[in-house]
Structure formats: structure tokens, C-alpha cells
Amino acid sequence: MLKKIDPQGIRRRMTIHFGKIIDLFDSMISQRLKQRKVSGSMTNSDMLDTLLNISEENSEEMDKSKIQHLFVDLFVAGTDTTSATLEWAMAFFFFFLLCEKFDLYLYDFF
């Protein structure tokens, strides 16, 4: 029931931040498309150019919106992985500091 109300404003803030990320990727894609239209410009052999090439060949399979959302997915996945790794590293760091402080050994816990 509270899911629809969003009392903490999490859904509203998430929508705002995801909109900003999508706008960022939209501007990057638009900038790259402008660069590609300029004659004699060097094309980068990166993921964005590859997806734009696929989009030009078959626009039904990959369009600008799908490219934006793919990059958002990759960005969020990388961010989540990094934060989870840092969280585990900090937990182990503090655990070993506590063991050292109280003169405990690792085999006491496992």
C-alpha cells in the first residue's frame, strides 16, 4: 500500500537521477552522430560506434532508445558491483581490526 505513496521519495529521486543519466547518454550519442556526419572524421572502434553501426544497418533491432538504456544498465551494473565490493572489503577490514584490537584469532570464529 505504501509502495504507491512513496513516503520517503525514493522512487521520485530515482526517476530524476535516471532521467539525468539518460540525458547524459543521449547527449553523448548525439555528439557522436554529429561527429560521424562530418566528412573525414575518425571513427572510434568502441562500443558506441559498434551499436550505432548496427542501428544504421537495422534500425528495428537497435535504436537510440535501446542504446541509451543499454548504457544505463551497464553503468548501474558497474556501480552496483563496485559498491558491493567496497562494502565487503570494509567489513573484512573492520573485522580484522577488531580481531587485532582484542587479540583474537581468525580460527576463533570459523
Helices and strands as residue ranges (DSSP letters): H 2-5, H 10-37, H 47-57, H 64-101, G 106-108
